[in-house]
Each structure stands twice: as C-alpha cells, then as structure tokens.
Amino acid sequence: MISVVIPTWNAAAGLPRCFESLIPAVLRGLVREVIVADGGSTDDTRAIADAAGARIVETEPGRGTQLAAGAEAARSDWLLFLHADTMLAPGWESEVASFLEQSTLEDPRAAAFRFALDDRRWRARILEALVWLRCRLLALPYGDQGLLIPRRLYQMIGGYRAMPLMEDVDIVRRIGRRRLVFLQARAVTSAARFRERSYVRRAVRNLAILLLYALRVPVRVLAALYD
C-alpha cells in the first residue's frame, strides 16, 4: 500500500538503520516498495540501497528535486517520504495501519511522525520539546519527521517542488492544517549534525531561516545562508 521515498546524497552512514526500521512494515505487507532517489552519491549509498532491494532513481541533486523524482517513480496509492538519517521507532507500522484504515477518499489527509533524536543528553530533549511546540502551534513539521500522504492528495496540491531548501515547509503549507495529522510514533533522527555545530547554534539558524522564508526572502538566498 505504501511506497517509501528516501532522498540520498552520500548517506551510507545512516541508510542501513533507516532500512532496518522499515522491515516490520514490509513483512506486514504495508510497504510495497522502497525507492532511493539519489542525487549523485560518491560513497556506498547506492550499493547499500541495491543490496537492500530498494529501487534506485538517479536524479539531479536537491532534496525537492529528488523527492519529486522518487514520487513520480512510485507505484503505490500512499507515499511515505523519509530522510536517510531517520529511522522510525518500533511499532510505527501499527499506528500507520490504523491511520490508513480510517482514511477516506472524500477527506484525504497526510500525517507526520513525532520528532526525536538519537541522543540521550538534555539538549536533545529540549530541542524535541521545541519541535513539538512548533508542530502544535504552527502545524509545521519538517522533513525529518517524515511525511505520509495519499498519492491523490499529493498530486492535487502539486507535489514537491524543485527547491534547494524549504521544500518540506512549502508542501506542508499547501497540505494545510486541517488535512495534517500528527502521529505518536517517533521518527528518530541522527543528532550528528546538531552535535557538530552545537544544538543552540543550529536551532537558532533554523529558526532564522524559517523567519526569512516567511518574509519571502528568495529560497536561493536562504540556501546560500544555510550552507
């Protein structure tokens, strides 16, 4: 019932763990296929994906472009977009199965998971709480929380756009608060990038980028600032 789409670029370190978290849903018959949309990796990403039985779609780099290419290649009625450094916590497949059973053609809805980090330190818990608050107040999950969406709704809103940054915010805004559900199952993301630049610095930078995006600063400018 679900095609999982994973955009990658030199993602060999985290991809096996991401794949492993999908196994229960594959065994249950919930996940039909896994598509890796690769933007030109030079490490073992494609070899790992091939060994795991995933379909590999080679595309231009850029997460929005890669996500759109993966969705176009998908064959299922439901699409699950997932980052390569994110794994879904055990039991997620049961909640997703229940969500699918309750979905209707008349009122299609999308869903995102609860953000979590693979770090036991208190800084990680604070960031998780801030993300939870952002989701509750603004109904604004980021891409590292995954996005489960029926193909019909995905096509109706125009899908992912070829953007160098903010592709996740862009599509969520088009989905709209009323059609977005927050699941309790956790999407556990690698904390490596937060530890590398410090939690505070990265959180402040992400908030600044979001505010500038809301002020309609061109995305190409935001991408340069982000890098």
N, C-alpha and C positions, 0 to 999 in steps of 0.2 A: 504493500500500500504506500510505502514511503521511499522516495529517492533521497539519499543523503548527498549533499553537495559540499565539498571541502575545498576551498581555495588554498593553494600552497605556493610557497617560494622558499626553497631551502629549509623545509620543515621536517627534516629527517629526525630531529631530536624528539619532537613531541608527537609525531604522527602515529607510531605504534600504540601509544596509550589511548589516543583518540579512537583508533580502530578497535582496540580491545573493548572499549566501553559500548560499542555497537553490537557486539556478539550476541548478548541476550535477546535483542530485538530481531536479529537475523534468525536465530534459532526459533523464535516465536512466530516467524513469518510476517513480522511487522515491517521490517526493512527489506525492500526488494533489491536494491542496488546501492552501491556507494560510488560516487563519481568524484574523482580528484581533478580539479581544474588547475593545472599547473602553469605558472607564469614564467617558466624558464629556469627551473632549479638547476643548480650545478653540483648539488650534493646527492645523497642516495634517496631522495624523496620519491622519485618515480619508480625506482627499484623496489622500495618498500611497498608502495601502492600496488604495484604489479604482483608482488608476492602475496599480498593480502587479498587479491582477487578484485580489486577496485578497477573501474573503468577510468582511463586517463584521457583527459581532454587537454590538449596543449593550446594555450592562448596567449595573447599579449599580457604583460604584467599589469597589475592594477586590480585591487580586490573587487571593485564594482564590475569591471570587465570580466573577470574570472567567474564571479558568481553568476552573471548573466549567461555566460557560455555554458556553465555547468547545468543551469536550469533548462537551457534550450536542449541539451542532450538528454535530460532526464525523461523517463517513461512512465512514472507513477502519477497518481492523482494528487499526492501530497509531496511537498518538498520540505526537507529539513536542511537548513544551511548551518554549517558548524565550522568554527575555526580549527585549524590543525593543532593548536596548542591547548585545546579544550577537550576534556573528557566528561561524559555525562555520568553522574553518580549512580550507583546500583539502585535498581528499582524504577528508573525513569520510564522504562518501557511500559510499565503497568499504568502509570498516570497518563501517558500519551495515548495508550489504547483506549482508556476511558474517555479522554478528550475527543478522540476520533469518533467514538460511538455516539457522543452527544452532539456532534456537528451536523448541520443540516445544509442542504443546497440553498434554501431560502435565506439563511443568515450565516454566510461563511465567515469564519473567524480565524485569526492567527494566534500563535502562542509563543512565549519566550520563557526560558528557564530562569531559576534564581541564581544570581551571580555568586561565585565562591572562588577562593584562591587556595592553591596547594601550599600554604604557608601557615604555620601554627602561631606565628607571632601576633601580638596585639595590634600591630599596624594593619595587618591584613583584615582583622575583624572590624576595625574602624572603617576601612575602605568598603568592605562588604555592606556595612550599615548605611554608608552614604549612598551607595548604589541602590540599595533597597529604597531609601528615601526618594531618590531621583525617580525611580520607577513608579512609586506610589503617587508622588505629586505631579509628575510630568508625563507619566505613561511613556517613558523613553528608555527602553532597553537598548544596549549596544550589541554589536555583532558577537562579542564573546559570551553572550547569553543564549546564543543560538536563535534561530527563527524557524518555526514550524508553520507552514502556510499551505492551504489548498491551492493547487495549480490554478483553479478557476479564479480565485481572488488575486493571486499573483499576476495573472495576465490582465485582469480587469483594471488593476492600478498601474500597470505599465512595467512591472518587474524592477529589477535592479538597473540602475543607470551606470554608464561608463564614467565613473567619478574616481579621481585619485584619492579621495578622502571623504568621509561623512556619508558614504553610501548606505550605512546602516541607519543613521538618523533620517536620511532622506526617505527611505522606503517605509520606515515606521510612521513617519508623519503622514504619508499617503494612506497607510492602513487605517489610521485613526484610532483614537482611544476606545471608542465603542466596540471596535472589532478586534481588540487585542486582549488576550488572556495571559495572566502570569501564573505559571505552574509552580508547584512547590519543589519539584525535583531540581537538583542543583547541576549547574554547568560549571565544572571545576577547571579553572584556567591556570596555566603556569604563571607563577609570580616572578619569573626570572627577569622580565623587563622592568618590573616595579623595583626589584632589589637592585638592579643595575643603576638606575637613575634616582633612586630613593622614592618612597611612597608619596611623600609630600610634594616633591617636585613634579612627579608625573601627574598626580591628581590635579595640581594647580594648572599645569599645562593643558590637560584635557578639558578642564572647565573653561579656560580662556579660549580654547579653540571652539568650543560649543557656543560660547557667548558671541564670538566673532562671526560664526556661521549664522546665528540668529540675527545678527546685524547685517547680513547679506554680503559679507566680505567674500570675494571670489574664492572658490574652492582651490584653485591653483595656488593662490597666495597662502591659504591655510596649509596646503600640503607642504609648501616650502618651509613654513614655520614649524610644522610637525617634524619634519626630517632634521 
